[in-house]
Amino acid sequence: AAVTTAIMAGVGSTQVLAADDFAISGNVALTSDYRFRGISQSNEDPAVQGGFDVGFEPGFYLGTWASSIDFDNNDNATGSYGNLEVDYYGGWRGPIGDSDFGIDVGYAYYQYPSDTTDPKGDYQEFYLKGSWTTLILGVAYSDDNYAETGESLYFSGDYSYGLIDSLTLGLHAGYSSGDYWDSINEGGYIDYSIGLGRSIARWDLSLAFIDGSDLPDTPGTDLNSTERKVVLSVATTLPWK
């Protein structure tokens, strides 16, 4: 689930085709552990990710993003819970008047094509974000979260600050209520991260400490998906120019 991470993740995106009223951008990345809202989606193993976006004047956008995942539930699992996530999203974002305030409103659909379970994991979310300079506050709502576990809400806050020599500090905090992991935990949970990012030549590097906070390990599985961990990610744009 990556719209917060990909719409969630324009890391490495740049314009590769432009016209008077639209632009196309793309990105590809390798991460040491794909974390979504503090929880590993790749069984704490590396993941390959990528996507593209199309922007239309005056602020509308469409995009898709994909990542390898690992939802196996035991040592002998065959991947019936899925090994691929594909996200589709669209919305509108733009400034509020001539101020430093902005708004982003949209829709995201999370699909797991190789998931053979019943109920399937696919679900949708509606999201709203407000920004002021580099501070972003958001809320996402799903009418039926992963594996048909019912309504969910996710509240988030993100802040970035430029340090010396093109180094950026990124802070994130979020609170989940009603989602799949909440149904296991029987209570809302917090996630947070502290990271550093830097662009070197054609590469965007990031190093982040991520914590799923008070979530316990998933019962009946060998996944330690909520362990505190430092995650390294490397992203670039395609094609190179």
Secondary structure, DSSP 8 states (H G I E B T S, - for coil): --TTTTTT--TT-EEEEE-SSEEEEEEEEEESS-EETTEESSTTS-EEEEEEEEEETTTEEEEEEEEE-----STT--STT-SEEEEEEEEEEEESTTSSEEEEEEEEEEE-TT---SS---EEEEEEEEEETTEEEEEEEESS-GGG---EEEEEEEEEEE-STTEEEEEEEEEEESSHHHHHHTS-EEEEEEEEEEEETTEEEEEEEEE-TT----TTSS--TT--EEEEEEEE-SS--
